[in-house]
């Protein structure tokens, strides 16, 4: 590269030197020899009188030199700028081709200087862009094939709610297999389910039923907003969930039956045994031990009643009665039922939720924190305002949860405890979602679990 730079710089220096030498020679030729002599010889031959003394004066010699050098300078300048002009025209054509998406433009050259290096680098850039575009096209074809063949209906709309892309499943779901591109998405919703239209307008993910071929099918809709090529777009995914929900429903019922059967056996077997023992004691006339037998039967019956009531709470959770709640009074009432340490200050603004349901959810969460083996003063409760949500956190310093347990902890009837029903977290989740919020679990860095209950600050 250094030799090439010297070569190009040497050429320019050589041409500049030649130009200087040419100017000096022309000036000498004009003022001294041979131009004055040639003019005198021509005048003698033509027998005319021509004055040449002015050529030997500085201004006269300079004027005559300029008149002779201008054509030479024009010619030399054109020779110097010709390769640069050719390169600029070639680059201009390349830029136009790139703008039009054509990367097949290349420039031929035999030069071995910096201009040649620049042209070769440009050609390498074009080759790289061609290869990258070919890979992109292949990936786009693969992605389009996958998207078109997937059973999940996919619809992409622009900022004006017009459909810009729809796969085969979406066309079959909304337009009997016909193209959807260019259609207004709201018109498709107007001709469909009212429930679906309300869900899409709310902007949330949810399940909804659709009547298809005389049967009701359940779909799940996911909707996301993002920017594509600098413009806002919306993506809608419609997934048929009927079979999956049926499998989950069967699995859930099996789990419920196993849990209830286990708990009933654990309670009814002792009750049956105690009843038999009580009858035998009565037959023998040993009435002094009967109160203890009846007390044990009563305790087992109460436990069974509490167990069944827990399932009823999940199955029959009423709609929340949302109202303004003062945080200070709410925390005082909660402290009567469970022990915790309040971390941070209480918000000045009132909350807006069903105080009874949220209190029940927090009692379950704080109870779980104590059952993790955490000291009483390590079970903390904090309330903070985050965006448009109240973030209520219950934290402990227990062993936390593994990734497998975290992924299933919020499912009903799932429990890692020997005597657990798996309803505490499930009920808290139901309460959070009934308020338009959510419940999340995360392990803490230095050990322990953090359960976050997020509730909207205003009525949903």
C-alpha positions in Angstrom: 0.0 0.0 0.0 2.8 2.4 0.8 4.4 1.8 -2.6 1.1 2.4 -4.3 0.6 5.6 -2.4 4.1 6.7 -3.3 3.3 5.7 -6.9 0.2 7.9 -7.1 1.9 10.7 -5.2 5.0 10.3 -7.5 2.8 10.6 -10.5 1.2 13.7 -9.3 4.6 15.2 -8.3 6.1 14.3 -11.6 3.2 15.9 -13.5 3.5 19.0 -11.3 7.3 19.1 -12.0 6.7 18.7 -15.7 4.2 21.5 -15.6 6.6 23.8 -13.8 9.4 22.8 -16.2 7.2 23.4 -19.2 6.2 26.8 -17.9 9.8 27.8 -17.4 10.8 26.5 -20.9 7.9 28.3 -22.5 8.8 31.5 -20.7 12.4 31.2 -21.8 11.3 30.4 -25.4 9.1 33.4 -25.5 11.5 35.9 -24.0 14.9 34.7 -25.3 14.9 31.8 -27.7 13.5 30.7 -30.2 10.3 32.7 -30.4 11.9 36.2 -30.9 14.2 34.8 -33.5 11.4 33.0 -35.3 9.4 36.1 -35.4 12.3 38.1 -36.8 13.0 35.5 -39.5 9.4 35.5 -40.5 9.3 39.3 -40.7 12.5 39.4 -42.9 11.0 36.7 -45.1 7.8 38.6 -45.5 9.6 42.0 -45.7 7.5 43.5 -42.9 8.5 45.2 -39.7 7.5 43.3 -36.5 8.5 44.6 -33.1 9.6 41.8 -30.7 11.1 43.9 -28.0 7.9 43.7 -25.8 8.4 39.9 -25.6 11.6 40.5 -23.5 9.8 42.7 -21.0 8.4 40.8 -17.8 4.8 41.6 -18.5 4.9 40.9 -22.2 6.8 37.6 -21.7 4.3 36.6 -19.0 1.3 37.4 -21.2 2.7 35.5 -24.1 3.6 32.6 -21.9 0.1 32.4 -20.4 -1.4 32.4 -23.9 0.7 29.4 -24.8 0.3 27.6 -21.5 -3.6 27.8 -21.2 -4.1 25.1 -23.9 -1.4 23.0 -22.4 -2.9 23.4 -18.9 -6.4 22.4 -20.2 -5.0 19.3 -21.9 -2.9 18.4 -18.8 -5.9 19.0 -16.4 -8.1 16.8 -18.5 -5.5 14.0 -18.4 -5.2 14.3 -14.6 -8.9 14.4 -13.9 -10.1 11.8 -16.4 -9.6 8.7 -14.2 -11.3 10.5 -11.3 -14.2 11.5 -13.4 -14.5 7.9 -14.7 -14.4 6.6 -11.2 -17.1 9.1 -10.0 -19.4 8.2 -12.9 -18.9 4.5 -12.1 -19.6 5.0 -8.4 -22.7 7.1 -9.2 -24.0 4.2 -11.3 -23.2 1.8 -8.5 -25.0 3.9 -6.0 -28.1 4.1 -8.2 -28.0 0.3 -8.7 -27.7 -0.2 -4.9 -30.6 2.1 -4.4 -32.7 0.0 -6.8 -31.7 -3.2 -5.0 -29.3 -4.4 -7.8 -26.0 -5.5 -6.3 -24.6 -7.0 -9.5 -22.8 -3.7 -10.5 -19.0 -4.0 -10.7 -16.2 -1.8 -12.1 -13.4 -3.1 -14.3 -9.9 -1.7 -13.7 -6.2 -2.4 -14.4 -4.9 0.4 -12.2 -2.4 -0.5 -9.5 -2.7 2.7 -7.4 -5.1 3.9 -4.8 -7.9 4.3 -7.3 -7.5 0.7 -8.4 -7.6 -0.4 -4.7 -10.8 1.6 -4.2 -12.4 0.0 -7.2 -11.5 -3.5 -6.1 -12.8 -2.8 -2.6 -16.0 -1.6 -4.1 -16.3 -4.8 -6.1 -15.7 -6.8 -3.0 -18.4 -4.9 -1.2 -20.8 -5.6 -4.0 -20.0 -9.3 -3.9 -20.5 -9.3 -0.1 -23.9 -7.6 -0.5 -24.9 -10.0 -3.2 -24.1 -13.0 -0.9 -25.8 -11.5 2.0 -28.9 -10.7 0.0 -28.9 -14.3 -1.3 -28.8 -15.6 2.2 -31.6 -13.2 3.3 -33.7 -14.3 0.4 -33.2 -17.9 1.3 -34.0 -17.2 5.0 -37.1 -15.2 4.0 -38.3 -18.1 1.8 -37.7 -20.5 4.7 -39.5 -18.2 7.1 -42.4 -17.6 4.8 -42.7 -21.4 4.2 -42.8 -22.0 8.0 -45.2 -19.2 8.6 -47.5 -20.3 5.8 -47.6 -23.9 7.0 -48.0 -23.2 10.7 -51.5 -23.9 12.1 -51.3 -20.6 14.0 -53.2 -17.9 12.2 -51.0 -14.8 11.7 -52.1 -11.3 10.6 -49.9 -8.3 10.3 -51.5 -4.8 10.0 -50.1 -1.4 9.3 -50.8 1.8 11.3 -54.0 2.3 9.4 -55.3 -1.2 10.3 -54.9 -2.6 6.8 -53.7 -6.2 6.5 -50.2 -6.3 5.0 -49.6 -10.0 5.6 -51.7 -13.1 6.4 -50.8 -16.7 6.3 -53.0 -19.6 5.1 -54.4 -20.3 8.5 -55.5 -16.7 8.8 -57.1 -16.7 5.4 -59.1 -19.8 6.3 -60.1 -18.5 9.7 -61.3 -15.0 8.5 -62.0 -15.2 4.7 -62.7 -18.8 3.7 -59.2 -19.2 2.3 -59.2 -16.0 0.2 -56.5 -13.3 0.3 -56.6 -10.8 3.1 -53.9 -8.4 2.0 -55.3 -4.8 1.7 -58.4 -5.6 3.7 -59.3 -3.5 6.7 -58.8 -5.5 9.9 -61.8 -3.9 11.7 -64.1 -5.0 8.9 -62.9 -8.6 9.3 -63.7 -8.3 13.1 -67.1 -6.8 12.5 -68.1 -9.9 10.5 -66.8 -12.2 13.2 -67.3 -12.7 16.9 -68.2 -9.8 19.1 -66.1 -11.3 21.9 -63.0 -11.3 19.6 -63.7 -7.7 18.6 -63.8 -6.6 22.2 -60.6 -8.5 23.0 -58.7 -7.0 20.1 -59.9 -3.5 21.1 -58.7 -4.0 24.6 -55.2 -4.9 23.4 -54.8 -7.9 25.8 -54.1 -11.6 25.2 -57.1 -13.8 26.0 -59.1 -16.9 25.0 -62.3 -16.6 22.9 -64.8 -19.0 21.3 -65.7 -19.2 17.6 -68.4 -21.2 15.9 -66.8 -23.4 13.2 -68.4 -26.2 11.2 -71.3 -26.4 13.7 -69.0 -26.8 16.7 -67.4 -24.3 19.1 -63.7 -23.9 18.9 -61.6 -22.1 21.4 -58.8 -19.8 20.2 -56.1 -17.8 22.0 -55.2 -14.4 20.6 -51.8 -12.7 21.2 -51.3 -9.2 19.9 -48.2 -7.1 19.9 -47.2 -3.6 18.5 -43.8 -3.0 17.0 -42.1 -1.0 14.3 -41.2 -2.5 10.9 -39.0 -0.5 8.6 -39.6 2.5 10.8 -43.4 2.3 10.7 -45.8 1.1 13.4 -47.4 -2.3 12.8 -49.5 -4.7 14.8 -49.1 -8.5 14.9 -52.0 -10.8 15.8 -51.6 -14.5 16.4 -54.7 -16.8 16.7 -54.0 -20.2 18.0 -56.5 -23.0 18.2 -56.6 -24.2 21.8 -59.5 -26.6 21.9 -57.5 -29.9 21.9 -54.8 -28.4 24.1 -57.4 -27.2 26.6 -59.2 -30.5 26.5 -56.0 -32.3 27.3 -55.2 -29.8 30.1 -58.8 -30.1 31.4 -58.5 -33.9 31.5 -55.1 -33.7 33.2 -56.4 -31.1 35.7 -59.4 -33.2 36.6 -57.2 -36.3 37.1 -55.0 -34.2 39.4 -58.0 -32.9 41.3 -59.4 -36.4 41.7 -56.0 -37.7 42.9 -55.7 -34.9 45.4 -59.3 -35.1 46.7 -59.1 -38.9 46.8 -55.9 -38.8 48.8 -57.3 -36.2 51.2 -60.6 -38.0 51.6 -58.9 -41.2 52.3 -56.6 -39.5 54.9 -59.6 -38.1 56.7 -62.3 -40.8 56.2 -60.1 -43.7 57.2 -59.3 -42.3 60.6 -63.0 -41.2 61.1 -64.2 -44.8 60.2 -61.6 -46.3 62.5 -62.5 -43.9 65.4 -66.3 -44.5 64.8 -65.7 -48.2 65.1 -63.6 -47.7 68.2 -66.3 -45.5 69.7 -69.0 -48.1 69.0 -66.8 -50.8 70.6 -66.2 -48.6 73.7 -69.9 -47.9 74.0 -70.7 -51.6 73.8 -68.2 -52.3 76.6 -69.6 -49.5 78.7 -66.3 -47.5 78.7 -67.9 -44.1 78.3 -65.0 -42.2 79.7 -62.9 -42.5 76.6 -65.8 -41.6 74.2 -65.3 -37.7 74.4 -61.7 -38.1 73.2 -62.9 -40.3 70.3 -65.6 -37.8 69.3 -63.2 -34.9 69.6 -60.8 -36.7 67.2 -63.6 -37.3 64.8 -64.6 -33.6 65.0 -61.0 -32.5 64.2 -60.8 -34.7 61.2 -64.2 -33.5 60.0 -63.1 -29.9 60.4 -59.9 -30.5 58.5 -61.9 -32.1 55.7 -64.4 -29.2 55.7 -61.5 -26.7 55.5 -60.0 -28.7 52.6 -63.2 -28.7 50.6 -63.8 -25.0 51.3 -60.4 -24.2 49.8 -61.4 -25.8 46.5 -64.7 -23.9 46.6 -62.9 -20.6 47.0 -61.0 -21.2 43.8 -64.0 -22.5 41.9 -66.5 -19.8 43.1 -64.3 -16.7 43.4 -66.8 -13.8 43.1 -66.2 -10.7 40.9 -64.1 -8.2 42.9 -65.9 -5.3 44.4 -63.4 -2.6 43.6 -63.3 0.5 45.8 -60.9 3.1 47.2 -58.7 1.6 50.0 -56.5 3.5 52.4 -53.2 1.7 52.7 -52.6 2.4 56.4 -55.9 0.9 57.5 -55.5 -2.0 55.1 -52.0 -2.9 56.5 -53.3 -2.6 60.1 -56.1 -5.1 59.3 -53.7 -7.4 57.5 -51.3 -7.4 60.5 -54.1 -8.9 62.7 -54.0 -12.1 60.6 -50.3 -12.6 59.9 -46.9 -11.4 60.9 -44.6 -9.5 58.6 -42.2 -6.5 58.5 -43.2 -3.5 56.4 -40.4 -2.4 54.2 -40.4 1.2 53.0 -43.1 3.9 53.3 -46.7 3.4 52.4 -48.0 5.3 49.4 -49.9 8.5 50.0 -52.5 7.7 47.3 -55.2 5.3 48.1 -55.4 1.9 46.4 -58.3 0.8 44.3 -59.2 -2.9 44.7 -61.3 -5.4 46.6 -59.8 -5.2 50.1 -61.2 -8.6 51.2 -59.9 -10.5 48.2 -56.5 -8.8 48.2 -56.1 -9.4 51.9 -56.9 -13.1 51.4 -54.2 -13.3 48.7 -51.6 -11.6 50.9 -52.4 -13.8 53.8 -51.7 -16.9 51.6 -48.5 -15.4 50.3 -47.2 -14.4 53.8 -48.2 -17.8 55.1 -46.2 -19.5 52.4 -43.2 -17.2 53.2 -43.3 -18.3 56.9 -43.6 -22.0 55.9 -40.3 -21.6 53.9 -38.4 -21.6 57.2 -37.8 -17.9 57.2 -37.4 -16.0 60.5 -40.4 -13.8 61.2 -38.5 -10.6 60.9 -37.2 -11.7 57.4 -40.7 -11.9 55.9 -41.2 -8.5 54.4 -44.0 -6.6 52.7 -43.5 -3.6 50.5 -45.9 -1.5 48.4 -44.7 0.8 45.6 -46.1 2.7 42.7 -44.6 1.4 39.4 -46.1 3.0 36.2 -49.8 2.5 36.3 -49.7 -0.4 38.7 -49.3 -1.0 42.5 -46.5 -3.4 43.1 -47.0 -5.4 46.3 -44.1 -7.6 47.1 -43.8 -10.4 49.7 -40.2 -11.6 50.2 -38.6 -14.2 52.4 -35.1 -15.7 52.9 -36.0 -19.3 52.4 -34.5 -21.8 49.9 -36.4 -20.3 47.0 -37.7 -22.4 44.1 -36.1 -24.4 41.3 -36.8 -23.4 37.7 -39.1 -26.5 37.4 -41.1 -25.5 40.4 -41.3 -21.9 39.4 -42.8 -22.8 36.1 -45.7 -24.8 37.7 -46.1 -23.1 41.1 -49.1 -21.0 40.0 -51.0 -24.0 38.6 -54.0 -25.1 40.7 -53.4 -28.2 42.9 -49.6 -28.1 42.3 -47.7 -28.3 45.6 -44.3 -29.6 46.8 -45.5 -29.9 50.4 -46.6 -33.2 51.7 -49.8 -31.7 53.2 -50.2 -28.9 50.7 -53.3 -28.5 48.5 -51.7 -26.3 45.9 -54.4 -23.7 46.2 -52.8 -20.8 48.0 -50.8 -19.4 45.1 -53.5 -20.4 42.6 -56.1 -18.4 44.6 -53.8 -15.4 44.8 -53.3 -15.6 41.0 -57.0 -15.8 40.4 -57.5 -12.7 42.6 -54.8 -10.8 40.8 -56.1 -11.6 37.3 -59.7 -10.8 38.4 -58.4 -7.3 39.2 -56.7 -7.0 35.8 -53.3 -7.5 37.4 -50.8 -10.4 37.6 -48.8 -12.5 40.0 -45.1 -13.4 39.5 -42.5 -15.4 41.3 -38.8 -14.7 41.3 -35.8 -16.0 43.3 -33.8 -13.4 45.2 -30.1 -13.0 44.6 -28.9 -13.8 48.2 -31.5 -16.6 48.7 -35.2 -16.5 49.2 -38.3 -15.9 47.1 -40.0 -12.7 46.0 -43.7 -12.9 45.1 -45.0 -9.8 43.3 -48.7 -8.9 43.2 -49.3 -6.2 40.5 -52.7 -4.4 40.7 -53.9 -1.6 38.4 -54.0 1.8 40.1 -57.4 2.6 38.6 -60.6 0.6 37.9 -60.1 -1.8 35.0 
